[in-house]
């Protein structure tokens, strides 16, 4: 960590961002998933592939605190004590945990997902082309649940995806790995299934997002 902190501020922030993903991810990430997640910024409407790092740049940035196994594509801490050190000494220096939720939601809102897939092959092609999509679709709610759920920008992002039939169905297709029979799941089904109580309340009773806007939503039976 001393070696990381001695570098440029931008390199240090990138290293902390990488460590945050490896530490907080809900499962072990493949390197290609991490690379895509790292390049996503608020407001992006497509994946900026030309700006993605290489695996060697990720390892070098973290001064070998993380390792990449190119036989299975996984990225993990070099030793279990790295995770213990972060848990005890470094958590407060990491980017906010809500950043992971924002990344997942921004990714799922890409223009690519405006149109649901129409068959198995197109769905498989989409998931192969957008490697981080499976993680984002499966675990966005896990990263939202808790403090992040009450943030204005997180709420806007959730409503932006789930209130749009096409994007909601695209997300469900990726999550279930099945292109058909997803349209019967409503906004409320999804947030209730994931235990997002604050979002449920906004949907059921109407609520405010931000101090100057009021959004009323009607749930279809």
C-alpha positions in Angstrom: 0.0 0.0 0.0 2.9 2.4 0.6 4.1 1.7 -2.9 0.6 2.4 -4.3 0.3 5.6 -2.3 3.6 6.9 -3.5 2.4 6.9 -7.1 0.4 9.5 -8.9 -2.9 10.4 -7.3 -4.8 9.1 -10.4 -3.0 5.7 -10.2 -3.6 5.5 -6.5 -7.4 6.1 -7.0 -7.5 3.5 -9.8 -5.7 1.0 -7.5 -8.2 1.6 -4.7 -11.1 1.2 -7.2 -9.7 -2.1 -8.3 -9.3 -3.3 -4.7 -12.8 -2.2 -4.0 -14.2 -4.4 -6.8 -12.2 -7.4 -5.8 -13.0 -7.0 -2.2 -16.8 -6.2 -2.5 -17.8 -8.2 -5.6 -20.5 -10.8 -4.8 -18.4 -13.5 -6.5 -14.9 -13.8 -7.9 -14.7 -11.7 -11.0 -13.3 -12.7 -14.4 -10.6 -10.2 -15.5 -12.7 -9.2 -18.5 -15.6 -8.4 -16.2 -13.4 -6.2 -14.0 -11.9 -4.4 -17.0 -15.4 -3.5 -18.3 -16.6 -2.4 -14.9 -13.6 -0.2 -14.4 -14.2 1.7 -17.7 -17.8 2.6 -16.9 -18.5 6.2 -15.9 -21.7 8.0 -14.9 -23.7 8.9 -18.0 -22.1 6.4 -20.4 -24.5 5.1 -22.9 -22.2 2.5 -24.4 -19.1 0.5 -23.5 -15.9 2.5 -24.1 -13.8 -0.5 -25.2 -11.0 1.6 -26.5 -10.4 3.0 -23.0 -10.2 -0.4 -21.3 -7.1 -1.4 -19.4 -5.1 -4.5 -20.0 -4.7 -7.3 -17.4 -1.1 -6.4 -16.9 -1.9 -2.8 -16.2 -4.4 -3.9 -13.5 -1.8 -6.1 -11.8 0.9 -3.4 -12.1 -1.3 -0.7 -10.7 -2.1 -2.8 -7.6 1.6 -3.7 -7.1 0.7 -7.4 -7.2 -1.9 -7.3 -4.4 -4.1 -8.9 -6.9 -3.3 -11.7 -9.3 -4.7 -12.9 -12.6 -5.0 -16.5 -13.5 -5.1 -16.6 -17.2 -6.0 -20.3 -17.2 -9.5 -19.6 -15.9 -9.6 -15.9 -16.4 -10.2 -15.0 -12.7 -8.8 -12.1 -10.8 -8.3 -12.4 -7.0 -6.2 -11.2 -4.1 -2.7 -12.6 -4.0 -3.2 -13.9 -0.5 -6.1 -14.1 1.9 -4.3 -11.7 4.2 -4.9 -8.9 1.6 -8.6 -9.1 2.2 -8.1 -9.2 5.9 -5.9 -6.1 5.7 -8.5 -4.2 3.7 -11.3 -5.2 6.1 -9.3 -4.0 9.1 -7.2 -1.1 7.8 -8.3 0.1 4.4 -12.1 0.1 4.1 -12.5 3.8 4.8 -10.0 4.7 2.0 -11.9 2.7 -0.7 -14.4 4.4 -3.0 -18.0 4.3 -1.6 -19.6 0.9 -1.9 -22.5 2.6 -3.8 -20.1 3.1 -6.7 -20.5 -0.6 -7.5 -24.2 -0.2 -7.7 -23.9 2.9 -9.9 -21.6 1.0 -12.3 -24.0 -2.0 -12.5 -27.0 0.3 -13.2 -25.2 2.5 -15.7 -24.1 -0.6 -17.6 -27.6 -2.1 -17.7 -28.9 1.3 -19.0 -26.7 1.1 -22.1 -28.4 1.8 -25.4 -27.5 -1.8 -26.5 -30.2 -3.1 -24.1 -33.0 -1.0 -25.4 -34.1 -4.0 -27.5 -34.6 -7.4 -25.8 -33.3 -10.5 -27.6 -35.7 -12.5 -29.7 -34.0 -16.0 -29.5 -31.4 -18.0 -27.7 -28.6 -17.2 -30.1 -29.0 -13.4 -30.0 -29.0 -13.6 -26.2 -25.9 -15.7 -26.1 -24.2 -13.3 -28.5 -25.1 -10.4 -26.3 -23.8 -11.9 -23.2 -20.5 -12.9 -24.9 -20.1 -9.4 -26.3 -20.9 -7.6 -23.0 -19.1 -9.7 -20.5 -20.0 -7.6 -17.4 -23.7 -7.8 -18.2 -24.3 -11.1 -16.5 -22.7 -9.8 -13.2 -24.6 -6.5 -13.4 -27.9 -8.2 -14.0 -27.5 -10.7 -11.3 -26.0 -8.6 -8.5 -27.1 -4.9 -9.0 -29.6 -5.2 -6.3 -27.1 -6.7 -3.8 -25.0 -3.6 -4.3 -28.0 -1.3 -4.0 -29.5 -2.8 -0.9 -28.8 -0.7 2.2 -27.5 2.9 2.2 -27.2 3.1 -1.6 -30.9 2.5 -2.0 -31.7 5.9 -0.4 -29.4 7.9 -2.8 -31.2 10.1 -5.3 -29.0 9.1 -8.3 -29.4 5.4 -7.5 -33.1 5.7 -7.3 -33.2 7.5 -10.6 -31.1 4.9 -12.3 -33.3 2.1 -11.0 -36.5 3.7 -12.2 -34.8 4.5 -15.5 -34.2 0.8 -16.1 -37.1 -0.9 -14.5 -39.8 1.6 -15.7 -38.7 0.9 -19.3 -40.3 -2.4 -20.4 -37.5 -3.1 -23.0 -34.6 -2.5 -20.7 -36.3 -4.4 -17.8 -36.9 -7.4 -20.0 -33.3 -7.2 -21.4 -32.0 -7.3 -17.9 -34.2 -10.2 -16.9 -33.1 -12.1 -20.0 -29.5 -11.7 -19.1 -30.1 -12.6 -15.5 -32.0 -15.8 -16.2 -30.1 -16.6 -19.4 -33.5 -17.2 -21.1 -34.9 -15.0 -23.8 -38.6 -15.8 -23.3 -41.2 -15.5 -20.6 -39.8 -12.5 -18.8 -42.4 -9.9 -19.6 -44.7 -11.0 -16.8 -42.4 -9.6 -14.2 -43.3 -6.1 -13.2 -41.3 -3.3 -11.7 -42.7 -4.2 -8.3 -42.0 -7.9 -8.6 -38.4 -7.2 -9.2 -37.8 -4.7 -6.4 -39.8 -6.8 -3.9 -38.0 -10.0 -4.9 -34.7 -8.3 -4.2 -35.8 -6.8 -0.8 -35.5 -3.2 -1.8 -37.9 -1.8 0.7 -37.3 1.9 0.0 -37.9 1.4 -3.8 -41.0 -0.6 -3.1 -42.4 2.2 -1.0 -41.7 4.7 -3.9 -43.5 2.4 -6.3 -46.5 1.6 -4.1 -47.2 4.9 -2.5 -45.5 7.5 -4.7 -42.5 9.3 -3.5 -39.9 12.0 -4.2 -36.5 11.5 -5.8 -34.4 14.5 -5.0 -35.6 17.7 -3.4 -37.2 19.4 -6.4 -38.8 16.6 -8.3 -41.8 14.3 -7.5 -42.3 11.1 -9.4 -45.6 9.1 -9.2 -45.5 5.6 -10.5 -48.4 3.2 -11.1 -47.9 -0.5 -10.9 -49.7 -2.6 -13.4 -51.7 -5.5 -11.9 
